[in-house]
C-alpha cells in the first residue's frame, strides 16, 4: 500500500513540475490555451491601461527586463480571446535614446522592437475583472550588449503597446536607465517619471 502511495505521489510531482500549460497531443487545445485563429473580433467599449512598473533602473548583463501591467480601469469584465500563452509575446516595446541635453522625446525618433511570437502561437482567453491587472515581463534585447563605464549610465525613453489585433492599448512614455553592474551598491540615479511626458 505504501509503495502504491509513493508511486502516486511521485507521479503527481512530475505532473506539477511540468507546468500548468501543456499541449494535448492530437488536439487543437492546450490545458489553458488554444491554437490561434486567423482573426479576432475587435473589442468595443473597454477601458484598459498599460503601465510601466518599477523604478526604471536596469543593469547591463542582467537580462534587461522591464515590466508592464495591463489594468482594467472600466466597470465591466474585459475578455481578450487572443492573449498569448507566452506572456512576453503580448507586448511590443517602442524606444529611443535619451541623449544629453534632451528635455523630452523626439516624436519622429521612435524605434519599435517588433515581437516575433513563439511558434506554435498558443492563445488563451484572458478575462480581466474591473480593477484587475496582469503583469508582462519584457526583455530589452540591447541592454546586455551595452558597454557602460562604472559611474555612468545610458538612458532611454520607452513605451509599450499590446501586440494584439482585437484591442489597441499604448502606455504613456516612461524611461529606463542602464548602468554598470558594479554600480548596484550605489544609490540609484533618479530617472524622470512617466508623468513628465505625454503619449
C-alpha positions as CSV (number, residue, x, y, z in Angstrom):
1,X,0.0,0.0,0.0
2,X,2.8,2.4,0.9
3,X,4.6,1.6,-2.3
4,X,1.5,2.5,-4.4
5,X,1.1,5.7,-2.5
6,X,4.7,6.7,-3.1
7,X,4.3,5.9,-6.8
8,X,1.2,8.0,-7.0
9,X,2.9,10.9,-5.1
10,X,5.9,10.8,-7.5
11,X,3.6,10.9,-10.5
12,X,1.8,13.9,-9.1
13,X,5.1,15.7,-8.5
14,X,6.2,15.1,-12.1
15,X,2.9,16.4,-13.5
16,X,3.0,19.5,-11.3
17,X,6.7,20.2,-12.1
18,X,6.0,20.1,-15.9
19,X,4.0,23.3,-15.7
20,X,0.3,24.3,-15.9
21,X,0.2,24.7,-19.6
22,X,0.7,21.6,-21.7
23,X,-0.1,20.5,-25.3
24,X,-2.7,17.8,-25.7
25,X,-1.4,15.5,-28.5
26,X,-3.8,15.3,-31.4
27,X,-5.9,18.3,-30.2
28,X,-6.2,21.9,-31.1
29,X,-6.3,22.9,-27.4
30,X,-4.0,23.1,-24.5
31,X,-4.8,22.8,-20.8
32,X,-5.2,26.6,-20.7
33,X,-4.7,27.5,-24.4
34,X,-5.9,27.1,-27.9
35,X,-4.4,27.3,-31.4
36,X,-4.6,30.8,-32.8
37,X,-7.4,31.8,-35.2
38,X,-6.8,33.7,-38.4
39,X,-8.5,36.7,-37.0
40,X,-10.2,38.0,-33.8
41,X,-13.2,40.2,-33.5
42,X,-12.3,43.8,-32.3
43,X,-13.4,44.6,-28.7
44,X,-15.6,47.6,-28.0
45,X,-16.3,49.8,-25.0
46,X,-13.2,48.8,-23.0
47,X,-11.1,50.9,-20.7
48,X,-7.7,49.3,-20.4
49,X,-4.4,50.9,-19.3
50,X,-0.9,49.7,-19.9
51,X,1.5,51.0,-17.2
52,X,5.3,50.6,-16.8
53,X,6.1,49.4,-13.3
54,X,9.3,49.5,-11.2
55,X,11.9,52.3,-10.9
56,X,13.3,52.1,-14.4
57,X,16.7,51.1,-13.2
58,X,18.5,48.3,-15.2
59,X,22.0,46.9,-15.2
60,X,23.9,45.7,-18.2
61,X,24.4,41.9,-18.1
62,X,21.3,41.2,-16.0
63,X,18.7,40.5,-18.7
64,X,17.3,44.0,-19.3
65,X,13.8,43.1,-18.1
66,X,11.1,45.7,-17.9
67,X,7.6,45.1,-16.6
68,X,4.3,46.4,-17.7
69,X,0.9,46.0,-16.1
70,X,-2.3,45.8,-18.1
71,X,-5.1,47.1,-15.9
72,X,-8.9,47.1,-16.4
73,X,-10.0,50.6,-15.5
74,X,-13.5,50.0,-16.6
75,X,-16.6,48.8,-14.7
76,X,-17.1,45.5,-16.5
77,X,-15.2,42.4,-17.4
78,X,-13.0,42.5,-20.5
79,X,-12.4,39.3,-22.4
80,X,-9.3,39.2,-24.6
81,X,-9.6,35.9,-26.6
82,X,-6.2,36.3,-28.4
83,X,-3.9,36.6,-25.4
84,X,-0.7,34.8,-26.0
85,X,0.2,31.9,-23.6
86,X,3.9,33.1,-23.9
87,X,3.3,36.3,-21.9
88,X,6.0,38.5,-23.4
89,X,4.6,38.0,-26.9
90,X,1.6,40.2,-25.9
91,X,3.7,43.4,-25.8
92,X,5.8,45.4,-28.2
93,X,8.4,47.8,-26.9
94,X,9.0,51.2,-28.5
95,X,12.0,53.2,-27.5
96,X,14.6,55.9,-28.4
97,X,17.8,57.2,-26.9
98,X,17.6,59.9,-24.3
99,X,20.7,61.9,-25.4
100,X,22.4,64.5,-23.3
101,X,20.6,67.9,-23.5
102,X,17.3,66.4,-24.4
103,X,14.4,67.7,-22.3
104,X,11.8,65.4,-23.9
105,X,11.4,62.7,-26.5
106,X,11.5,63.2,-30.3
107,X,8.2,62.1,-31.8
108,X,10.0,61.1,-35.0
109,X,12.7,59.0,-33.5
110,X,10.8,56.1,-32.1
111,X,12.0,52.6,-32.9
112,X,9.6,49.7,-32.4
113,X,11.2,46.4,-31.3
114,X,8.9,44.1,-33.1
115,X,7.8,40.9,-31.3
116,X,8.0,37.7,-33.2
117,X,5.7,35.3,-31.3
118,X,7.0,31.9,-30.3
119,X,5.7,29.2,-32.6
120,X,3.3,27.5,-32.5
121,X,1.5,30.5,-31.2
122,X,-0.9,29.3,-28.5
123,X,-3.6,31.6,-27.2
124,X,-5.9,31.6,-24.3
125,X,-8.9,33.8,-23.3
126,X,-7.9,36.3,-20.7
127,X,-10.6,37.8,-18.6
128,X,-9.8,41.0,-16.6
129,X,-12.4,42.0,-14.0
130,X,-12.8,45.7,-13.1
131,X,-9.6,46.8,-11.2
132,X,-7.7,43.6,-12.0
133,X,-4.4,43.6,-13.8
134,X,-1.9,41.2,-15.4
135,X,1.9,41.8,-15.5
136,X,4.0,41.2,-18.5
137,X,7.8,41.0,-18.3
138,X,9.6,42.1,-21.5
139,X,13.3,41.8,-22.3
140,X,15.1,44.8,-23.9
141,X,17.4,42.8,-26.2
142,X,20.1,45.6,-26.4
143,X,20.7,46.1,-22.7
144,X,23.1,43.2,-22.1
145,X,25.3,44.2,-25.1
146,X,25.9,47.7,-23.8
147,X,29.4,48.5,-22.5
148,X,28.9,51.1,-19.8
149,X,31.7,52.6,-17.7
150,X,31.1,52.3,-13.9
151,X,29.6,55.5,-12.6
152,X,27.9,56.4,-15.9
153,X,24.6,55.5,-17.5
154,X,22.6,55.3,-20.7
155,X,19.0,56.5,-20.7
156,X,16.1,55.7,-23.0
157,X,12.6,56.9,-23.5
158,X,10.3,53.9,-23.6
159,X,6.7,52.9,-24.1
160,X,4.8,49.8,-24.9
161,X,1.8,48.7,-26.9
162,X,-0.2,45.5,-27.0
163,X,0.8,43.2,-29.8
164,X,-2.8,42.2,-30.4
165,X,-5.3,42.9,-33.2
166,X,-8.6,42.9,-31.2
167,X,-7.6,45.6,-28.7
168,X,-5.4,48.6,-29.0
169,X,-3.6,49.9,-25.9
170,X,-0.4,52.0,-25.7
171,X,1.3,53.1,-22.5
172,X,2.4,56.6,-21.6
173,X,6.1,57.4,-22.2
174,X,8.4,56.4,-19.4
175,X,12.2,56.0,-19.0
176,X,14.8,53.4,-18.2
177,X,18.4,54.0,-17.1
178,X,21.1,51.4,-17.7
179,X,24.2,51.3,-15.6
180,X,27.2,49.0,-15.0
181,X,26.6,46.1,-12.6
182,X,29.4,47.4,-10.4
183,X,27.2,50.4,-9.6
184,X,24.5,48.2,-8.0
185,X,25.6,49.2,-4.5
186,X,25.4,52.9,-5.3
187,X,22.3,54.9,-4.8
188,X,20.1,54.6,-7.9
189,X,20.1,57.5,-10.3
190,X,16.7,59.2,-10.2
191,X,15.1,59.0,-13.7
192,X,12.3,61.2,-14.9
193,X,8.9,59.7,-14.0
194,X,6.5,58.8,-16.7
195,X,4.0,61.5,-15.9
196,X,6.5,64.2,-17.2
197,X,5.9,63.1,-20.8
198,X,2.8,62.9,-23.0
199,X,1.6,60.0,-25.0
